[in-house]
């Protein structure tokens, strides 16, 4: 109902300004501070004070006098507080919220008829997913979920680098070295098995005699040129390595979970002629220069040239990525790419080059994020010395299991948890803690993952929010066991929810669809996480002050409906973030 109320407030302020013959270009609609008893406010009096020639509080009073709350369904009253107009909710606002939130899908917005390709992760298939890069699939998956929940038609893409030098080195190493020369794999999964060849190959190229390295480099170059020429045998050789490693990486990402609709390979755009066509058009641009044995673009306002063709006729990652983006523009209304901060220059080059090629780049959004560190410091994988995402998830589950087992004796619910239940909750809480702690921060801010904070059941963490969902499920389960059902929507009575805590919880529930809308518009999934913390505080205040099953029948039924609404809201919010919503903890 918040979205509907916001539209009403916008109409009310605009109509009042029209009546006073004042400009309506900036209405100043905003959410007030927590200590203000209103759902929306307007600061428009600040802007108009100079034009009117009166103090802002006087202007606010004049505007408020032009608004009749009776003309609106969800505006109960309009008050002023100094220069601010405050809009209080009507009883209908709370009643409509309580009814709407009985839907399991509460918060999902209407279809927009707009297709979006969300590309994220896209880690080179050279070995296990590294924890430092874990922010990409977590942010990318949450952002895709947000857009989907906001009504967009979303496809989740993983762009596979299967054509660069790294994959040529990997293919050569896989075909050259014998497994008996390799160490034991760290895990029994494909990417851990295969990465041994890649590491052995890099060591060889760094340390072997010069003549042997030259021979190896010749074979590596042959693989790269074979891919460029569209040689089917070369493509099959490289694909065997790429697909095997990628299969293991997908198993790791599925633990988060992060699933994909399509794995888009670089070689697609080499094999279908798109890259060659793009090179021809790039060479025709005024900005194209041939320098240092390569074709480059001297891009305006960017310090570093974009190299798009080597002297031997082979293209580069950037060239193929440009063809990839043109394919996105042909097939989707919008394109979102989640990139690490070290790709900022690449992102600027891609956008500028697409502009030069005549594309409208407004539908392209590039979300940049800083990397995740552990307290021990920065991590690196080329020499196999870093920490893999699997390690982080295993540790999270182990720590969560210990926490759950420590709390078994203090549980209020009488549902006995068997070892299988404990293991399920450990996975939900442990992996949820990792995802939530990472997605809850603004992407551009560097973060250090800390166990004590992420797994703190009492602080503003994933377990703290997950426990709200479990507590709501417990209340509803106890009600069913006692023979009390949640009233049908037609029988709901929001008037019985007259305590400040119940009203505050309802007001928080009402905001959820607007939170989804704003998160989707700004591509900021972290605002959903912020909302869940605020929601948890509102629910816990309600739980402390408003007994449900011990209340009189009318109040009990209304509060049961509110608990059901709360369960749907927090469950869907956690789902959007990709965090499990346990029914018991």
Legacy VTK file of the C-alpha trace (Angstrom):
# vtk DataFile Version 3.0
C-alpha trace
ASCII
DATASET POLYDATA
POINTS 585 float
0.000 0.000 0.000
2.994 2.259 0.401
3.320 2.650 -3.363
-0.349 3.610 -3.661
-0.036 5.999 -0.737
3.037 7.577 -2.300
1.099 8.222 -5.490
-1.678 9.805 -3.465
0.770 12.024 -1.586
2.380 13.112 -4.840
-1.047 13.976 -6.230
-2.028 15.817 -3.054
1.090 17.998 -2.979
0.985 18.685 -6.710
-2.708 19.651 -6.583
-2.095 21.938 -3.618
0.776 23.666 -5.398
-1.361 24.098 -8.496
-4.092 25.689 -6.370
-1.523 28.100 -4.926
-0.092 28.794 -8.390
3.305 27.429 -7.362
5.725 25.322 -9.472
5.406 21.543 -9.212
8.718 20.415 -10.715
10.109 19.142 -7.389
7.622 17.896 -4.779
10.234 16.954 -2.166
8.522 13.665 -1.258
10.624 11.596 1.156
10.371 9.127 3.989
10.485 10.855 7.382
12.808 9.888 10.266
11.755 7.002 12.507
10.627 9.319 15.299
8.057 11.058 13.054
4.568 9.546 13.132
4.027 9.640 9.378
4.586 7.359 6.406
5.691 10.131 4.036
6.740 13.753 4.230
7.419 16.655 1.886
10.165 19.244 2.176
8.804 21.306 -0.716
8.318 24.362 1.519
12.096 24.759 1.749
12.357 25.117 -2.017
9.426 27.504 -2.351
10.116 29.800 0.595
12.270 32.203 -1.413
9.802 32.327 -4.284
6.823 32.936 -1.992
8.692 35.380 0.206
7.653 33.684 3.430
9.261 31.422 6.023
9.222 27.690 5.188
6.865 26.802 8.122
4.341 29.341 6.850
4.569 27.964 3.313
4.105 24.410 4.642
0.985 25.488 6.545
-0.491 27.097 3.424
0.110 23.931 1.390
-1.366 21.692 4.091
-4.489 23.864 4.207
-5.095 23.077 0.521
-5.112 19.292 1.100
-8.270 17.492 2.195
-7.424 13.966 3.425
-11.025 12.941 2.732
-10.159 13.073 -0.983
-7.716 10.208 -0.570
-8.050 6.583 0.486
-4.736 6.056 2.256
-3.978 9.539 3.613
-5.505 9.854 7.055
-4.251 13.313 7.996
-1.797 16.014 6.962
0.175 17.851 9.629
3.090 20.224 9.613
6.254 20.091 11.652
8.192 23.259 11.044
8.833 23.380 7.283
7.738 19.775 6.681
4.394 18.382 5.619
3.743 15.009 7.275
1.272 12.507 5.825
-0.286 10.078 8.299
-1.841 6.787 7.158
-5.569 6.129 7.230
-7.225 3.063 8.755
-7.794 1.859 5.194
-4.009 1.907 4.661
-3.467 -0.602 7.445
-6.447 -2.739 6.471
-5.358 -2.951 2.838
-1.795 -3.807 3.882
-2.936 -6.610 6.159
-5.059 -8.100 3.389
-2.454 -7.761 0.632
0.266 -9.369 2.731
-1.745 -12.560 3.214
-0.554 -13.492 -0.290
2.437 -15.857 -0.389
3.904 -13.696 -3.170
3.465 -10.421 -1.329
5.867 -7.772 -2.571
6.130 -9.098 -6.133
5.359 -6.288 -8.569
3.328 -6.508 -11.763
5.122 -7.630 -14.964
6.788 -4.727 -16.748
7.186 -6.334 -20.156
10.903 -5.475 -20.106
13.618 -8.074 -20.682
16.916 -7.805 -18.812
20.129 -9.782 -19.206
22.023 -9.866 -15.920
25.610 -11.007 -16.431
27.554 -11.840 -13.318
30.390 -13.987 -11.968
31.961 -14.824 -15.370
35.133 -15.984 -13.605
37.684 -17.471 -15.972
37.322 -21.278 -15.983
40.850 -21.905 -14.721
40.064 -23.454 -11.342
38.010 -23.221 -8.158
36.019 -20.063 -7.400
38.099 -17.867 -5.129
36.582 -16.306 -2.017
37.844 -12.862 -3.000
35.524 -13.026 -6.021
32.557 -14.336 -4.049
30.940 -10.919 -4.046
30.204 -11.146 -7.762
27.862 -14.187 -7.778
26.249 -13.071 -4.513
25.548 -9.508 -5.653
24.712 -10.633 -9.185
22.290 -13.338 -8.091
20.578 -11.034 -5.576
20.273 -8.284 -8.159
18.743 -10.722 -10.661
16.286 -11.828 -7.955
15.381 -8.213 -7.171
14.725 -7.427 -10.828
12.672 -10.598 -11.242
10.590 -9.777 -8.146
10.134 -6.247 -9.473
8.429 -7.603 -12.584
11.248 -7.699 -15.113
11.792 -10.680 -17.431
15.285 -11.681 -16.286
17.859 -13.982 -17.851
20.937 -14.789 -15.765
24.106 -15.051 -17.835
27.635 -16.299 -17.199
30.034 -15.024 -19.861
32.647 -17.737 -20.412
36.170 -16.724 -21.365
37.030 -19.724 -23.520
39.149 -17.990 -26.153
41.985 -16.166 -24.418
45.585 -17.062 -23.708
44.717 -18.552 -20.328
42.545 -21.203 -21.930
45.163 -21.899 -24.591
47.748 -22.402 -21.826
45.309 -24.616 -19.914
44.549 -26.746 -22.975
48.239 -27.162 -23.807
49.041 -28.084 -20.179
46.174 -30.596 -19.969
47.400 -32.319 -23.139
51.087 -32.167 -22.145
51.481 -33.246 -18.534
50.782 -36.620 -16.989
48.652 -36.870 -13.880
51.407 -38.768 -12.134
53.459 -35.553 -12.190
50.757 -33.622 -10.347
49.898 -33.283 -6.632
46.700 -34.762 -5.222
43.630 -32.571 -5.850
42.405 -30.581 -2.864
38.820 -31.811 -3.387
37.124 -34.556 -5.319
35.550 -32.308 -7.920
36.353 -31.499 -11.521
37.804 -28.001 -11.181
40.125 -29.078 -8.356
41.348 -31.957 -10.480
41.867 -29.800 -13.576
43.478 -26.759 -11.942
46.556 -28.897 -11.215
47.327 -28.948 -14.941
46.932 -25.179 -15.218
49.235 -24.509 -12.280
51.794 -27.021 -13.583
51.709 -25.333 -16.975
52.313 -21.869 -15.552
55.190 -23.157 -13.446
56.718 -24.763 -16.539
56.457 -21.547 -18.563
58.131 -19.622 -15.736
60.939 -22.065 -14.971
61.645 -24.413 -17.920
64.643 -24.057 -20.273
64.215 -21.387 -22.930
63.990 -23.750 -25.900
61.252 -25.832 -24.210
59.316 -22.705 -23.350
59.567 -21.509 -26.955
58.126 -24.800 -28.183
55.316 -24.590 -25.657
54.571 -20.994 -26.621
54.386 -22.008 -30.271
51.734 -24.627 -29.424
49.828 -22.138 -27.251
49.877 -19.613 -30.094
48.669 -22.300 -32.490
45.672 -22.990 -30.248
44.777 -19.297 -30.107
45.034 -18.928 -33.870
43.015 -22.095 -34.409
40.192 -20.648 -32.345
40.391 -17.387 -34.276
40.219 -19.230 -37.575
37.198 -21.254 -36.468
39.029 -24.576 -36.552
36.600 -27.167 -35.230
39.224 -29.528 -33.843
40.861 -26.742 -31.841
37.482 -25.642 -30.521
36.721 -29.183 -29.347
40.091 -29.464 -27.595
39.592 -26.226 -25.689
35.931 -26.998 -24.963
36.847 -30.256 -23.257
38.917 -28.331 -20.726
36.516 -25.389 -20.382
33.383 -27.471 -19.961
35.004 -29.811 -17.448
36.249 -26.973 -15.236
33.031 -25.032 -15.613
31.029 -28.067 -14.519
32.848 -28.109 -11.193
32.574 -24.347 -10.755
28.823 -24.585 -11.295
28.590 -27.111 -8.453
30.367 -24.672 -6.175
28.165 -21.731 -7.199
25.048 -23.851 -6.740
25.916 -24.046 -3.040
25.337 -20.286 -2.656
23.001 -20.818 -4.578
23.706 -18.957 -7.820
22.073 -20.488 -10.878
22.323 -19.389 -14.514
19.975 -19.492 -17.475
22.745 -19.433 -20.048
26.510 -19.792 -20.276
27.489 -17.512 -23.149
30.862 -18.419 -24.616
33.272 -15.924 -26.169
33.906 -18.285 -29.053
30.261 -17.931 -30.118
31.107 -14.472 -31.428
34.236 -15.670 -33.196
32.535 -18.637 -34.815
29.473 -16.729 -36.059
31.492 -13.918 -37.677
30.382 -11.229 -35.219
33.937 -10.498 -34.067
35.295 -10.134 -37.615
32.420 -7.819 -38.522
33.053 -5.768 -35.407
36.784 -5.457 -36.203
35.956 -4.113 -39.663
33.686 -1.447 -38.178
36.204 -0.533 -35.478
38.952 -0.071 -38.080
36.668 2.340 -39.970
36.272 4.625 -36.954
38.162 7.923 -36.913
39.560 6.938 -33.521
41.218 3.765 -34.907
45.038 3.805 -35.018
47.685 1.187 -35.726
50.371 1.535 -33.091
52.859 -0.806 -31.416
51.965 -3.658 -33.801
48.262 -3.612 -32.931
45.023 -1.948 -33.921
43.758 0.330 -31.158
41.093 2.900 -30.447
42.214 6.267 -29.108
39.132 6.786 -26.967
38.038 10.286 -25.936
38.449 11.143 -22.241
40.046 7.737 -21.476
43.783 7.608 -20.769
44.431 4.118 -22.110
43.753 3.000 -25.677
41.545 -0.004 -26.358
43.558 -2.654 -28.222
41.191 -4.695 -30.367
43.359 -6.613 -32.874
46.882 -8.020 -32.583
49.364 -7.889 -35.435
48.906 -11.637 -36.016
45.203 -11.091 -36.677
43.908 -12.481 -33.369
41.264 -10.560 -31.448
41.306 -9.752 -27.758
38.872 -10.281 -24.902
37.685 -6.679 -25.241
36.892 -7.179 -28.930
34.791 -10.247 -28.301
33.106 -8.588 -25.326
32.004 -5.725 -27.557
30.411 -8.237 -29.950
28.834 -9.870 -26.902
27.307 -6.527 -25.841
25.936 -5.910 -29.318
24.259 -9.325 -29.076
22.724 -8.276 -25.740
21.374 -5.075 -27.291
19.812 -7.105 -30.106
18.113 -9.562 -27.757
17.247 -7.661 -24.564
15.716 -4.347 -23.581
18.311 -3.786 -20.867
21.673 -5.252 -19.898
23.267 -5.303 -16.441
26.853 -6.417 -15.879
28.335 -7.002 -12.422
32.078 -6.335 -12.464
34.953 -6.188 -10.003
36.478 -2.781 -9.371
39.599 -3.786 -11.320
37.408 -3.845 -14.452
36.415 -0.183 -14.167
38.631 0.871 -17.068
37.303 -1.994 -19.187
33.732 -0.930 -18.395
34.473 2.655 -19.467
36.146 1.467 -22.676
33.230 -0.800 -23.563
30.622 1.907 -23.017
32.587 4.560 -24.914
33.293 2.228 -27.835
29.655 1.193 -28.084
28.762 4.899 -28.186
31.220 5.424 -31.039
29.622 2.496 -32.890
26.286 4.293 -32.718
24.601 2.337 -29.935
22.349 3.837 -27.312
24.131 2.752 -24.130
21.488 4.069 -21.720
20.065 0.499 -21.340
23.502 -0.732 -20.176
24.249 -0.617 -16.454
27.614 -1.695 -15.085
27.594 -2.472 -11.345
31.106 -2.288 -9.889
32.015 -3.862 -6.561
35.051 -4.049 -4.299
36.487 -7.400 -3.314
35.967 -9.465 -0.186
38.868 -9.939 2.189
39.185 -12.196 5.190
40.851 -10.817 8.328
44.043 -12.685 7.387
44.540 -10.354 4.421
44.286 -10.387 0.654
44.078 -13.660 -1.233
45.391 -14.863 -4.565
44.917 -18.095 -6.541
47.482 -18.298 -9.354
49.931 -20.214 -7.194
47.199 -22.070 -5.370
47.783 -20.159 -2.149
44.372 -18.539 -1.700
41.163 -19.503 0.010
38.455 -21.016 -2.152
34.767 -20.227 -1.837
34.173 -23.879 -0.919
36.452 -23.427 2.089
34.488 -20.397 3.252
31.130 -22.167 2.886
32.358 -25.287 4.689
33.649 -23.187 7.557
30.371 -21.253 7.696
28.343 -24.459 7.941
30.630 -25.898 10.631
30.422 -22.754 12.738
26.654 -22.509 12.273
26.246 -26.145 13.309
28.119 -25.466 16.547
25.949 -22.420 17.230
22.713 -24.297 16.554
23.762 -27.213 18.783
24.724 -24.809 21.591
21.258 -23.288 21.455
19.237 -26.505 21.457
18.551 -26.468 25.189
17.391 -22.837 25.153
14.826 -23.212 22.370
11.295 -22.106 23.238
9.568 -24.357 20.720
8.823 -27.948 21.645
9.552 -29.426 18.194
12.461 -31.763 18.733
15.246 -31.341 16.199
16.920 -34.526 15.021
20.452 -34.554 13.540
19.031 -34.125 10.033
17.171 -30.992 11.151
20.311 -29.601 12.766
22.284 -30.201 9.573
19.609 -28.531 7.441
19.516 -25.481 9.705
23.324 -25.340 9.781
23.396 -25.140 5.988
20.625 -22.533 5.883
22.182 -20.378 8.583
25.833 -20.826 7.580
25.475 -20.127 3.884
22.821 -17.502 4.608
25.282 -15.727 6.892
27.886 -15.539 4.120
25.446 -14.283 1.508
23.749 -11.795 3.787
26.947 -10.325 5.180
28.282 -9.748 1.670
25.113 -8.511 -0.049
24.149 -6.191 2.806
27.053 -3.821 2.072
27.084 -1.222 -0.674
28.942 -2.834 -3.606
31.505 -0.048 -3.984
32.698 -0.390 -0.382
35.496 -2.831 0.382
34.564 -5.335 3.066
36.307 -7.764 5.355
34.277 -10.836 6.174
34.209 -11.492 9.933
32.776 -14.687 11.394
31.609 -13.290 14.723
29.565 -10.586 13.057
28.103 -12.750 10.302
26.944 -15.545 12.623
25.762 -13.408 15.549
22.181 -14.475 16.323
21.647 -11.347 18.411
23.078 -8.716 16.070
21.813 -7.491 12.708
22.951 -10.520 10.745
21.343 -13.228 8.639
20.587 -15.469 11.673
18.958 -12.491 13.406
16.568 -12.006 10.477
16.140 -15.717 9.778
15.074 -16.209 13.393
12.187 -13.777 12.825
10.862 -16.008 10.047
11.292 -19.120 12.191
9.546 -17.415 15.122
6.601 -16.386 12.908
6.336 -19.967 11.624
6.409 -21.234 15.225
3.553 -18.954 16.295
1.413 -20.067 13.360
2.228 -23.737 14.011
1.229 -23.403 17.668
-1.991 -21.673 16.636
-2.893 -24.516 14.277
-2.174 -27.080 16.958
-4.525 -25.167 19.265
-7.240 -25.083 16.597
-6.846 -21.424 15.649
-6.679 -20.563 11.953
-5.616 -17.331 10.279
-8.835 -15.545 9.220
-9.727 -15.425 5.542
-8.858 -12.085 3.902
-12.504 -11.063 3.841
-12.740 -11.540 7.620
-9.635 -9.585 8.625
-10.006 -6.822 11.196
-7.047 -4.438 11.148
-8.819 -2.203 13.695
-7.956 -4.782 16.370
-4.275 -4.088 15.677
-4.305 -0.834 17.598
-1.096 -1.060 19.618
1.861 1.090 18.498
3.963 -2.033 17.934
1.352 -3.704 15.725
0.849 -0.504 13.721
4.589 -0.062 13.290
4.937 -3.631 12.043
2.074 -3.102 9.602
3.642 0.127 8.384
6.944 -1.707 7.839
5.193 -4.499 5.935
3.495 -1.895 3.742
6.868 -0.536 2.613
8.161 -3.829 1.219
6.925 -3.471 -2.391
8.418 0.046 -2.511
11.737 -1.308 -1.231
11.737 -3.823 -4.093
10.887 -1.089 -6.603
13.660 1.193 -5.359
16.248 -1.607 -5.183
15.445 -2.610 -8.767
15.534 0.970 -10.050
18.931 1.694 -8.497
20.352 -1.847 -8.880
21.077 -1.869 -5.139
20.093 -5.197 -3.539
21.707 -4.096 -0.283
18.714 -1.860 0.460
16.595 -5.018 0.780
19.013 -6.288 3.424
18.760 -2.967 5.274
14.985 -3.314 5.157
15.089 -6.823 6.648
17.000 -5.528 9.663
14.429 -2.789 10.205
11.705 -5.379 9.751
13.272 -7.701 12.325
13.356 -4.892 14.883
9.689 -4.058 14.252
8.643 -7.708 14.493
10.604 -8.312 17.683
9.017 -5.264 19.309
5.596 -6.623 18.339
6.497 -10.081 19.674
7.597 -8.658 23.031
4.606 -6.398 23.568
1.707 -8.129 21.822
0.883 -11.701 22.925
-0.825 -13.593 20.135
-2.300 -16.854 21.394
-3.138 -15.513 24.873
-5.114 -12.522 23.566
-8.918 -12.380 23.324
-10.390 -14.080 20.256
-10.806 -10.941 18.125
-7.318 -9.639 18.903
-5.776 -13.107 18.578
-7.179 -13.569 15.073
-5.991 -10.136 13.955
-2.531 -10.742 15.361
-2.372 -14.162 13.718
-3.104 -12.473 10.408
-0.344 -9.964 11.135
2.106 -12.781 11.918
1.173 -14.488 8.640
1.723 -11.207 6.808
5.074 -10.822 8.545
6.129 -14.354 7.610
5.344 -13.743 3.919
7.152 -10.410 3.937
10.370 -11.446 5.629
10.418 -14.796 3.809
10.145 -13.074 0.436
12.721 -10.453 1.373
15.201 -13.149 2.391
14.367 -15.068 -0.779
15.176 -12.035 -2.901
18.564 -11.836 -1.187
19.090 -15.547 -1.849
19.074 -16.324 1.866
17.115 -19.324 3.155
14.125 -18.656 5.425
14.155 -21.499 7.992
10.851 -22.613 9.481
12.609 -23.706 12.646
15.876 -22.711 14.325
LINES 1 586
585 0 1 2 3 4 5 6 7 8 9 10 11 12 13 14 15 16 17 18 19 20 21 22 23 24 25 26 27 28 29 30 31 32 33 34 35 36 37 38 39 40 41 42 43 44 45 46 47 48 49 50 51 52 53 54 55 56 57 58 59 60 61 62 63 64 65 66 67 68 69 70 71 72 73 74 75 76 77 78 79 80 81 82 83 84 85 86 87 88 89 90 91 92 93 94 95 96 97 98 99 100 101 102 103 104 105 106 107 108 109 110 111 112 113 114 115 116 117 118 119 120 121 122 123 124 125 126 127 128 129 130 131 132 133 134 135 136 137 138 139 140 141 142 143 144 145 146 147 148 149 150 151 152 153 154 155 156 157 158 159 160 161 162 163 164 165 166 167 168 169 170 171 172 173 174 175 176 177 178 179 180 181 182 183 184 185 186 187 188 189 190 191 192 193 194 195 196 197 198 199 200 201 202 203 204 205 206 207 208 209 210 211 212 213 214 215 216 217 218 219 220 221 222 223 224 225 226 227 228 229 230 231 232 233 234 235 236 237 238 239 240 241 242 243 244 245 246 247 248 249 250 251 252 253 254 255 256 257 258 259 260 261 262 263 264 265 266 267 268 269 270 271 272 273 274 275 276 277 278 279 280 281 282 283 284 285 286 287 288 289 290 291 292 293 294 295 296 297 298 299 300 301 302 303 304 305 306 307 308 309 310 311 312 313 314 315 316 317 318 319 320 321 322 323 324 325 326 327 328 329 330 331 332 333 334 335 336 337 338 339 340 341 342 343 344 345 346 347 348 349 350 351 352 353 354 355 356 357 358 359 360 361 362 363 364 365 366 367 368 369 370 371 372 373 374 375 376 377 378 379 380 381 382 383 384 385 386 387 388 389 390 391 392 393 394 395 396 397 398 399 400 401 402 403 404 405 406 407 408 409 410 411 412 413 414 415 416 417 418 419 420 421 422 423 424 425 426 427 428 429 430 431 432 433 434 435 436 437 438 439 440 441 442 443 444 445 446 447 448 449 450 451 452 453 454 455 456 457 458 459 460 461 462 463 464 465 466 467 468 469 470 471 472 473 474 475 476 477 478 479 480 481 482 483 484 485 486 487 488 489 490 491 492 493 494 495 496 497 498 499 500 501 502 503 504 505 506 507 508 509 510 511 512 513 514 515 516 517 518 519 520 521 522 523 524 525 526 527 528 529 530 531 532 533 534 535 536 537 538 539 540 541 542 543 544 545 546 547 548 549 550 551 552 553 554 555 556 557 558 559 560 561 562 563 564 565 566 567 568 569 570 571 572 573 574 575 576 577 578 579 580 581 582 583 584
